[in-house]
Amino acid sequence: MADLQYQAIMTRLINADPLRMKALQAVAQLQLSSAFIAAGFLRNLVWDHIHAVSSMTPLNDVDVIYFDNHHCCPSNCRGYETQLEALMPGIGWQVKNQATMHIRNNDRPYTSVIDAMRHWPEKETAVAVQLHNGQFTFISGFGFESLFAKHITWNPAREMSVFLSRVEQKQWLVKWPALQVVTA
């Protein structure tokens, strides 16, 4: 299946989820052209779908990522979180400028949102969506095939111990038992 087919499925799933639609609309109000909602927001939605769960897995938080190497002050992220919290209280907004995340990860500077995502511990988390003018834009550091193939794939850009710890801590294999861990 091609990425466009996966995107059509994700579009249908998001359109059927009022909470995710409202969150995407809230992020669109920030008017950050490079802002996407990433990670579990989309990953969990797909895994719930392919596991045919009867009720959606609750969102622990909502990860908003963007790239702005001209305004790197951490207070900018906190300001966006405050704006989003005012629009949708109680969501657990986490906003991160990917232009600064290389410092925390001890990497070379990232050049874009997608470049930053290519350094995340598992490939299936490196997925994101944006709503702009009523249209979805989907991005991924590694494509969408493995996400739909029920994989949790280690990204060699990070230590395997970090990856394995996340798999255990987040209990993905308990929540979605058909998932397969891929470390090669």
N, C-alpha and C positions, 0 to 999 in steps of 0.2 A: 504494500500500500504506500502511496506517495504522501509526502508531507501535506499536500493540499487536501487529501482525503482525511488525514488526521485532524487537520485544522477545521474541516467541515464538521467532524464529530464534536470537537471541543467547542465550536461555535454553538451547536445545538445544545450541548450540556450547559454551557454558561447561560444561554437564553432561557433555559428552564430553571435556573437557580436565582431567585430574586435577591438573595443576600450577596452573591457574587456580582450580579449586575449593579446593585447599589454601590458596592465597593469600587467597582471600575468607574462608575459615574463620579464618585467622590474624588478619586485620584485624577480623573480628567479635569476636575475643577481647579487643580493646582496649576494647570497650564504649563507643565514641564514636558516639553516635546519628547524627552528621552525617558519618561517615567513609565514603568511597567509594574504589574503585580506578578511576583515570581514564586517559585518554589512550591510549597505545599498547596497554595491556592489553586494551582492548575494540576500539579502532580496528583494530589489526593483525589481531586475530582475525577481524573481519568482512572485511577486505580479503583475507586468506588464503582465507576461505571463498568469496568471490565470484570469486576468481581460480583456485579449485580447485587450490591448491598441494598437493603431495604430502606435504610435511612443514612443520609450522607454523614461522613465523618466530620465532626465539628472542627472548625478552624481554631487552632491554638493562638494564632496571630496572623497578621497579614503583612507579608514582606513586600515593601515597595522599593524598587531599585531605580536609580537614574544615574546619568553620567554628566557631570559638570566640572571640568577641571579649572574653571575660572573662579568659582565660588565654592571653596572647599571647607568652609568653616562648619564645624559640627553643629553649631547653633542653627544653621539652615535646616538640617535634618530634623532637629527638635521642633523647629517652627512648623515644618510640614506635618509632623506628627500631631501637633496641637491643632492645626487646621482640620486634619482628617478626623481627629477625635471629636471635634465640634460637629462635624457633619454626620459621623457615625460613632457614637460613644460605645465603649466597651468592646471594641474589636481587637485591641492589642496591636495597634499599628506599629510597624518597625520600618523606618525609612533610612536607607543607606545610599550615600553617594559612592558609586563604584569607582570613581576617580581617586578615592582615598583608601579603598580597601586593601590595596597592595601593601600598604604599610603594616596593617594588622597581620597580613598573611606572609610577610617577609618575601614578597615577589617583586619582580620588576614592575614599573608602573603599567597599569592597564590602559588600553587605548579606547575602549568602548564598553558598553554594557555587556555585549556578547563576549568580548575578550575576557572580562571579569568572570562571567559565568563559566568560561572554560577552565577556571581554576577551582570550582566548587568540588567538594569531596565525592559526590556521586552524580553521574551524568543525568539521571532522570529528574533531579532537582533543578537542573539548569534549564528550566522552561519558564516562559513568562508570557503575559498577555497585556495588551493595552487597548483601551477603547478611545477612539478619536473620531469625532464627527459621525458617530453611530456605527463605525466599522471597527472590527477587531484586527489587531496586528499581533501575530504570534511570533515569538523568537525562541531560539534554543541554541545552546552552546554545542550541542551534539546531534540535533535532529530529534524527531519524535518517535522513531521506530522502536527503540528499546523501551520507551515509556509504555507503549501499547503492547509490547511483547512480554510484559510482566517481569521486567528485569530491574534489579538494583545494581548498577554497574559502578565499580570503583574507577575513579579518575586518577591515573598515575601522577597527575600534577600535585596531589596531596598524599600524605603518608597513609598507607593502608590501615594503620592503627586508628587513625582519625575516622576513616570510612567505617571500619568494623564497629567502632564505638558508637557512631551515629545509628547504624543499623540496629544495634542492641538497645540503645537508649530510647530511640523513637518507636520501638516495638513494631516496625513495619511488617515483619513476618507473622506477627500475631494478628494484626489488623487485616492484613491481606495475605492469607496463607499460600496463595498460588504464586507469589513472587519468588523469583530465583536470584540469589546473589551471584554476581559475575565479577570475578577478580582477575581475569586474564585479559 
